[in-house]
């Protein structure tokens, strides 16, 4: 069986509908735990050190719509290679995630990496123990230990260099292609690694010509999909990023999925889907949780008034306090309001201390069915660990259901209606 034939066995994207450039379909992939399907547009289950943030395996079961593909990061796992080699069963079984497919990225999208440490021979990752240099040989050795199902190809995503941006972007593409070729060669020599779906990284920073060169050259290699890398960086406006994404996806084959890291705000997700992106990470609900916030935007289709006594979800408008207008004196001066998006409410604010409504009306998550905003406010101000657990349950479930609504809207031909509703909350 050729490398290209093997790719189609390990990962297959079936597109059922295209609206503009937004793609509705299903990824079928075979991994260590058998065959799984993932609907697109969709997202992956984000983890830190292969554990869902704040959650145990049991509490994760309380969340509806958990994706069948889990996102782990090499930067948090590489330093534990010796332990995992001794264990011999892989990171999935070690961390209680043996019932999902595992996608491994090189870096954690939440944690920025210090620039200036990559070379033509190594890529540096940063874990709790400091910096670790990865050669293609070390990278492939880690894959043998981790036993993941999908993996981002080893790549040099650095493009910022004082006085030499264009040259550095060109170098990032050249190095990434060289790393990809070497890793594919090494993986082809080990039978167990031939079953891993390699996701080729598209590099080149903000230079369109380099992004297109990276896309065209990567598409010539036997990769299973594509990662549009580096778009989580703040070097360009979001509109400029969208233009780049649109140009890049136009160069990629239609039968392989496109993934992006670090773009998670609902309105921005919809913008990317319109430009041909299929998969996203779920770092956004984690970051919302870390701010002590709860996702508060609605996205489902309005329920049929003839079959429901009251609306399942409130009218989509900016969150208002339950007792009149917000009193600025009630705000905690330590809260960084600049980082809070219009899609969330900050439950550290004093105005929620006597608010006994659920986090979001109509939400069916465990937290909203059993607890109030006032209770979560109390947990946050008391620094109780339960606060993070409840917020993570709510935020994950809301985010996963958002993607269900996106797919439903694409099927029903109401994607633009959904986008207009979501954009009404945009800053």
C-alpha positions in Angstrom: 0.0 0.0 0.0 1.4 3.4 -1.0 1.7 6.3 1.4 -1.2 8.1 -0.3 -3.4 5.1 0.0 -2.5 4.7 3.6 -3.5 8.3 4.3 -7.0 7.7 2.9 -7.4 4.7 5.2 -6.2 6.5 8.3 -8.2 9.8 7.7 -10.9 10.6 5.2 -12.9 13.8 4.9 -16.3 13.5 3.2 -17.8 16.9 2.3 -21.6 16.9 2.2 -22.3 20.5 1.5 -20.4 23.7 0.6 -21.9 27.1 1.4 -19.6 29.7 -0.2 -16.4 28.2 1.1 -17.8 26.9 4.4 -17.6 23.1 4.4 -20.0 20.8 6.1 -18.7 17.2 6.4 -17.4 14.3 8.4 -13.8 13.2 9.1 -13.5 9.4 9.5 -10.3 8.4 11.1 -8.8 5.2 12.4 -6.5 5.2 15.4 -5.3 3.2 18.4 -8.9 3.0 19.8 -10.6 2.1 16.6 -12.5 4.2 14.0 -14.0 7.5 15.1 -16.0 10.2 13.2 -15.7 14.0 13.8 -18.2 16.4 12.2 -16.8 19.6 10.6 -16.9 22.4 11.2 -15.8 21.3 14.7 -13.4 21.6 17.5 -11.1 19.4 19.5 -11.1 18.8 23.3 -8.3 20.9 24.7 -6.1 19.5 27.5 -3.1 20.6 29.5 -0.6 17.8 30.1 -3.2 15.5 28.6 -5.8 16.4 31.2 -8.9 18.5 30.6 -8.3 21.7 32.6 -10.0 21.6 36.1 -11.7 18.3 35.2 -11.4 14.6 36.0 -12.4 11.8 33.6 -15.6 11.4 35.6 -16.6 15.1 35.6 -15.9 15.2 31.8 -18.7 12.7 31.4 -21.2 15.3 32.6 -20.5 17.5 29.6 -22.7 17.0 26.5 -21.1 17.0 23.0 -17.5 16.3 23.9 -15.5 15.9 20.7 -14.1 12.5 19.8 -10.7 13.9 19.2 -8.6 15.2 22.1 -5.8 17.8 21.7 -2.6 17.1 23.6 0.6 19.2 23.4 4.1 18.0 22.9 5.5 21.0 24.9 3.8 19.7 28.1 4.6 16.0 27.5 8.1 15.8 26.1 9.8 16.1 29.5 7.9 13.1 30.7 9.1 10.7 28.0 11.1 8.5 30.4 8.0 7.9 32.5 5.8 7.1 29.5 8.4 4.8 28.0 8.5 2.8 31.2 4.6 2.7 31.1 4.6 1.5 27.5 0.9 2.0 26.9 0.9 5.5 25.5 -0.4 8.8 26.8 -4.1 8.0 26.0 -4.3 5.1 28.4 -2.0 6.8 31.0 -4.3 9.9 31.2 -7.7 8.1 31.0 -8.3 9.2 27.4 -8.2 5.8 25.8 -11.7 6.2 24.3 -10.8 9.1 22.0 -8.4 9.9 19.1 -5.4 11.9 20.1 -4.1 14.9 18.2 -0.7 16.2 19.3 0.4 19.8 18.5 4.0 21.0 19.0 3.1 23.9 21.2 0.3 24.8 23.6 -1.8 27.6 21.8 -2.4 29.3 25.2 1.3 29.6 26.2 3.5 31.9 24.0 7.0 30.6 23.4 10.1 32.8 23.8 11.4 33.6 20.3 14.9 33.1 19.0 15.6 29.4 20.0 14.8 27.5 16.8 17.6 26.4 14.5 17.9 24.6 11.2 18.3 21.4 13.1 16.0 21.8 16.2 12.7 23.2 17.3 12.5 24.3 21.0 9.5 23.5 23.2 9.0 24.9 26.7 7.5 22.8 29.5 7.5 23.2 33.3 11.1 22.1 33.4 12.3 24.6 30.9 13.5 24.3 27.3 13.8 21.1 25.3 15.3 20.9 21.8 13.6 18.6 19.4 15.4 17.1 16.4 13.4 15.1 13.9 14.9 12.0 15.5 13.8 13.1 19.0 10.4 14.0 17.6 9.8 10.6 16.1 11.0 8.9 19.3 8.4 10.9 21.2 5.7 9.8 18.9 6.7 6.1 19.5 6.3 6.8 23.2 3.1 8.8 23.2 1.1 6.6 20.7 -1.0 9.5 19.3 -3.3 9.2 16.3 -2.8 12.6 14.6 0.3 14.8 14.9 1.3 18.3 13.8 4.5 18.0 11.7 7.6 19.4 13.3 7.9 23.0 12.1 9.6 26.3 12.7 6.8 28.8 13.4 9.0 31.8 14.3 8.8 34.6 11.8 9.6 37.7 13.9 13.1 38.9 13.7 14.4 42.4 14.1 15.3 43.9 10.8 14.7 40.7 8.8 11.1 39.8 8.8 10.9 38.7 5.2 14.1 36.6 5.4 12.9 35.0 8.7 9.5 34.1 7.1 11.3 32.5 4.2 13.5 30.6 6.6 10.5 29.3 8.6 9.0 27.8 5.4 12.3 26.2 4.3 13.0 24.7 7.7 9.4 23.5 8.2 9.5 21.7 4.8 12.9 20.1 5.6 11.6 19.0 9.0 8.5 17.5 7.4 10.4 15.6 4.8 12.8 14.2 7.4 10.0 13.2 9.9 8.0 11.5 7.1 11.0 9.5 6.1 11.8 8.5 9.7 8.1 7.6 10.4 7.9 5.5 7.2 10.7 3.3 8.6 8.7 2.3 11.7 5.5 0.3 11.1 3.7 1.5 14.2 4.2 5.2 13.2 3.0 4.6 9.6 -0.6 4.7 11.1 -0.2 8.2 12.5 -2.0 11.0 10.4 0.5 13.8 9.9 -0.9 17.3 9.8 1.4 19.5 7.7 2.1 23.0 9.1 1.6 26.0 6.8 4.1 28.7 7.9 5.3 32.0 6.5 4.0 34.6 9.0 2.1 37.5 7.5 3.7 37.2 4.0 1.2 36.0 1.5 3.8 34.7 -1.0 5.5 32.7 1.7 2.2 31.3 3.0 1.2 30.3 -0.5 4.6 28.7 -1.1 4.3 26.8 2.1 0.8 25.6 1.3 1.7 24.5 -2.2 4.8 22.6 -1.2 3.2 21.0 1.9 0.3 19.8 -0.2 2.8 17.9 -2.4 3.8 15.8 0.6 1.7 12.8 1.8 0.1 14.6 4.7 -3.5 13.9 6.0 -4.4 17.5 6.7 -3.1 21.0 7.2 -2.5 23.3 10.2 -2.6 27.0 9.4 0.0 27.8 12.0 0.9 31.1 13.7 -2.4 32.9 13.4 -2.7 33.1 17.1 0.1 35.7 17.1 -0.8 39.4 17.4 1.5 40.6 14.6 -1.3 41.5 12.2 -4.9 42.7 12.3 -7.6 40.1 12.2 -8.8 41.3 8.8 -5.3 40.8 7.5 -5.2 37.3 9.0 -8.6 36.5 7.3 -7.2 37.6 3.9 -4.2 35.3 4.4 -6.4 32.4 5.5 -8.6 32.8 2.5 -5.6 32.9 0.1 -4.1 29.8 1.8 -7.2 27.6 1.8 -7.7 28.3 -1.9 -4.4 26.6 -2.5 -5.1 23.5 -0.4 -6.8 20.3 -1.7 -10.5 20.0 -1.0 -10.3 16.4 0.4 -8.2 17.1 3.5 -9.2 19.0 6.6 -7.8 22.5 7.6 -7.1 23.3 11.3 -6.2 26.5 13.0 -4.9 27.1 16.5 -5.6 30.0 18.8 -8.7 31.5 17.1 -11.7 30.8 19.3 -13.9 33.8 19.7 -17.3 32.9 18.2 -17.5 35.7 15.6 -13.9 35.0 14.5 -14.5 31.3 14.3 -17.4 32.0 11.9 -15.2 34.3 9.8 -12.7 31.5 9.5 -15.3 28.9 8.6 -16.5 31.2 5.8 -12.9 31.0 4.4 -12.6 27.3 4.4 -11.3 26.3 7.9 -12.7 23.1 9.3 -11.3 22.5 12.8 -10.4 24.6 15.8 -9.0 24.0 19.2 -11.1 24.7 22.3 -8.6 26.9 24.2 -11.2 29.8 24.2 -13.5 28.2 26.9 -10.4 27.4 29.0 -9.2 31.0 28.8 -12.7 32.3 29.7 -12.7 30.0 32.7 -9.3 31.2 33.8 -10.7 34.8 33.8 -13.5 33.7 36.2 -16.0 34.1 33.4 -18.9 32.1 31.9 -19.9 32.0 28.3 -23.2 33.9 28.0 -24.0 34.1 24.3 -26.9 32.1 22.7 -26.7 30.5 19.3 -29.4 27.9 19.0 -32.3 28.3 16.6 -35.4 29.9 18.4 -37.7 27.1 19.7 -41.1 26.6 18.2 -43.5 28.7 20.4 -46.3 26.1 19.8 -44.3 23.4 21.5 -42.6 25.4 24.2 -44.3 27.4 26.9 -41.3 29.8 27.2 -38.2 30.5 25.1 -35.4 28.1 25.6 -32.9 30.9 25.4 -33.0 34.6 26.1 -32.9 37.3 23.4 -29.4 37.7 22.1 -28.3 41.0 23.7 -25.5 42.2 26.0 -25.7 40.9 29.5 -27.5 43.1 32.0 -27.5 43.0 35.8 -30.6 41.7 37.5 -31.1 44.8 39.6 -30.9 47.9 37.4 -27.9 49.4 35.6 -24.4 48.3 36.5 -22.8 50.2 39.3 -19.1 50.8 38.4 -18.3 50.9 42.2 -19.4 47.2 42.3 -16.6 46.3 39.9 -13.5 44.7 41.3 -10.5 47.0 40.5 -8.3 44.0 40.1 -10.4 42.6 37.2 -8.7 43.2 33.9 -11.8 44.2 31.9 -9.7 44.5 28.7 -9.3 40.8 28.4 -13.0 40.0 28.8 -14.9 39.5 25.6 -18.5 40.4 24.9 -19.4 36.7 24.8 -18.9 36.2 28.5 -19.8 37.5 32.0 -17.3 37.9 34.7 -18.6 36.2 37.9 -16.0 37.9 40.0 -18.0 41.1 39.8 -19.9 42.0 42.9 -23.1 42.5 41.1 -23.5 38.7 40.9 -23.3 38.1 44.6 -27.1 38.0 44.9 -27.9 36.9 41.4 -29.6 33.5 41.7 -30.2 32.9 38.0 -28.2 30.2 36.2 -25.1 31.2 34.3 -27.1 31.2 31.1 -30.9 30.8 30.8 -31.8 27.6 29.0 -28.4 26.0 29.4 -28.6 22.3 30.3 -25.1 21.9 31.7 -24.6 20.5 35.2 -23.7 23.9 36.6 -26.7 25.7 35.3 -29.1 23.0 36.3 -27.8 22.9 39.9 -26.1 26.2 40.8 -26.5 30.0 40.4 -24.3 32.9 39.5 -24.3 33.9 43.2 -22.9 30.5 44.2 -20.1 30.7 41.5 -19.3 34.2 42.6 -18.9 32.9 46.2 -16.7 30.1 45.1 -14.5 32.5 43.1 -14.1 35.1 45.9 -13.4 32.2 48.3 -10.8 30.8 45.9 -12.5 27.4 45.9 -11.3 24.9 43.3 -14.9 24.0 42.6 -15.3 27.3 40.8 -13.0 26.3 38.0 -14.7 22.9 37.7 -18.2 24.3 37.4 -17.1 27.1 35.0 -15.1 24.6 32.8 -18.1 22.3 32.6 -20.4 25.2 31.5 -17.9 26.8 29.1 -16.9 23.5 27.4 -20.5 22.5 26.9 -21.6 25.9 25.6 -18.6 25.9 23.2 -19.2 22.4 21.9 -22.9 23.2 21.4 -22.0 26.3 19.5 -20.3 24.2 16.8 -23.4 22.0 16.7 -25.4 25.1 15.9 -22.9 26.1 13.2 -23.3 22.7 11.5 -27.1 22.8 11.9 -27.1 26.3 10.3 -25.0 25.1 7.4 -27.3 22.2 6.8 -30.4 24.4 7.0 -29.1 27.2 4.9 -29.2 29.7 7.8 -25.5 30.3 8.3 -25.7 34.0 7.6 -28.6 34.4 10.0 -26.5 32.7 12.7 -23.5 34.9 11.9 -25.6 38.0 12.2 -26.8 37.0 15.6 -23.3 36.1 16.8 -21.9 39.4 15.4 -24.4 41.4 17.4 -22.3 40.5 20.4 -19.0 41.3 18.8 -17.0 44.2 20.3 
